[in-house]
Amino acid sequence: MIYLDSAATTATRREVLEAMWPYLTGEFGNPSSHHELGESAAVALEAARATVAAWLGCRASEVVFTSGGTESDNLAIKGIALATPRGRRIVTSAIEHEAVLESCRYLERHHGFEVTVVGVDSDGMIDLAQFADAVRSDTTLCTIMLANNEIGSVQPLARIVELAHGVPVHTDAVQAAGWLDLDVTRLGVDALSISGHKLGAPKGIGALFVRGRIPLEPLIHGGGQERDRRSGTENVAGAVGLAAAVILAEASRLEHADRVASVRDGFIAEVLAAVPDARLTGPTHDRLPTNASFCFPGTSGESILLELGEHGIVCSAGSACAVGDDEPSHVLLALDLEPAVAQTAVRFSLDATATREQLHGVALEVAAAHARVRSLGR
């Protein structure tokens, strides 16, 4: 099997499992308990927090552990908006993850917020002039993702922060984690969301950076854990695993990013040469190293996926985060693609093990799968 769906999830790394194991077995204490087992768990939790903070370039007190990217997005958007309404205006983009868009819609429906959705160009890059016009002195929050999960477009986040003129900025960095520099000082953001299972940690653990001066209304109330920002007994083993994963990812990030980007570029060129009517979605530059996404007009994306699956190639039709949804992707529609074309999308998302030889074989299989699907259609 050739697994090319790392944007959906990655396998948990062995080193991560080994780091977690003690806190799933003998060191099982509750970090809020005042005895030896509890104190041992608390020490491990705070060590993990310090590791994640060092990776993000922030203070440990600014890191909140969550259950994953969706909760981190929800906590950032709802938590900041409800704590500091500032006129009840939110600015976001048309290609955000559903966790962001649905959080904004919730605030619109139930708390009277006005949500401005900024458009993107045909490559999925945010319209900076439109963004600048949308930001007002009474805007509560801007939430713009760093890298798109479907088409790989990487936004000029530092410039976006400048154009926000002091309005708090949150970014969904779930897809960027492990591949791009997430130093929050260089990015300039006030909040940043990550998810462990995108970079070799298990599912069920994530983190949110929130700058210390930013008030945050909790979504989950109870015992006041995570400095009153997220109540509930902490997932100590998950936090330790996330810390181990970020150390491993950052140690080889630059080397892997350059090599995988080169492999990806070769794969994109081969697919476009072998399937002349294929369309690359997303930019040719300012693109995640791992992402190669196409539309194949005149076919069915799902049919191509099935054909590739029969030959041991695992990929996806786009985001893996919308359960049971057969509507065209809102991200692809935002690029001004026709719905019928958007439904032919296939996304290949690479990991650090991808090679030129492997992807050359995949490109040949893509061309063959496309030909078979077209012949069946005729």
VENSUL-V970522 format. One line per field, one symbol per residue. ss: DSSP state (H for helix, E for strand, C for the rest). phi: phi as a letter, one per 30 degrees, with the letter a starting at -180 (. if undefined). burial: 1 if it has 9 or more other ideal C-beta (glycine too) atoms within 8 Angstrom, else 0. Layout:
ss: ???
phi: ???
burial: ???
This chain:
ss: CEECECCCCCCCCHHHHHHHHHHHCCCCCCCCCCCHHHHHHHHHHHHHHHHHHHHHCCCHHHEEEECCHHHHHHHHHHHHHHHCCCCCEEEEECCCCHHHHHHHHHHHHHHCCEEEEECECCCCCECHHHHHHHCCCCCCEEECCCECCCCCEECCHHHHHHHHCCCCEEEECCCCCCCCCCCHHHHCCCEEEEEHHHCCCCCCCEEEEECCCCCCCCCCCCCCHHHHCCCCCCCHHHHHHHHHHHHHHHHCHHHHHHHHHHHHHHHHHHHHHHCCCEEECCCCCCECCCEEEEEECCCCHHHHHHHHHHCCEECECCCCCCCCCCCCCHHHHHCCCCHHHHCCEEEEECCCCCCHHHHHHHHHHHHHHHHHHHHHHC
phi: .ccbbdddacdddeddddddeedcbdccdddcdcbeddddddddddddddddddddibdedcccdbdldddddddddddddddbehjhbbcbcdcddedddddddddddcbidccccddbddcicddddddedddbdcddacbbddbddccidcdddddddeddhjdebcbdceddeibcdcdddddidcabcbbdddbjcddjbaabdbeedcdbdddccldidhhicadkdddddddddddddddddddbeddddddddddddddeddddddbecdbdcjddchbeeccbbbcbeibbedddedddddciccbbckdcccdiccdedddddddiddeddedcdbccbdbdcdbdddddddeddddddddddddddd
burial: 010111101101100110110010001010101000111111011111111110111101011111011111111111111111011111111111111110111111001010110111001111110110011000111111111111111110110110110011111111111111010100111111111111111101111111100101111000001100111001111111111111111101100111011011011101110110011111100011111111111011101110111000111101101000000111111110100011111111111001000111111111111101110000
